[in-house]
Amino acid sequence: MEQQSLHMDDCAENVIRYYSDMVYRLAFARTGTKHDADDIFQEVFLRYVKKKPIFKNEEHRKAWLIRVTINCSNNFWSSLWKKKSQELTNEETFETEEAINLCTELQQLPLKYREVIHLFYYENMSLEEISLVLNRKNSTIRTQLTRARVMLKKFMKEDDYV
């Protein structure tokens, strides 16, 4: 992450603009639907604006936003509304058939593997950073990433994507 344009300590609008893709992608990876990801996205940045947290640096801010996104996602999954409702459609649009296939395969992974894959590949986080954000041992993250890759490869072979 580049540090040049990150003088956004007091400007919530700049923070939201800079981190919006990261928060949304993580929320979507955890929920699997555009509508639910939108709700989580709004909740994360609402908390950011209300709490006005102070950060040591941008890595600290990024870690806080990831942690809050994960917590909001966890709250979403445990809510009574989600337990009593069913998904009607997934209206997310993708640019390529390959992207559609990959999204479908990723949604088949258990949540703990999906989030590790997302943080590693989409957010370019190191194993150590993921370990800190998810509060798991580095060896656990490494194992989960390996298992997720194996599962994805298996799913993709079964569906003749490889």
Secondary structure, DSSP 4 states (H G I P E B T S, - for coil): ---TT---SS-HHHHHHHHHHHHHHHHHHHH-SHHHHHHHHHHHHHHHHHH----SSHHHHHHHHHHHHHHHHHHHHHSHHHHH----------SSHHHHHHHHHHHHS-HHHHHHHIIIIIS---HHHHHHHHT--HHHHHHHHHHHHHHHHHHHHHTT--
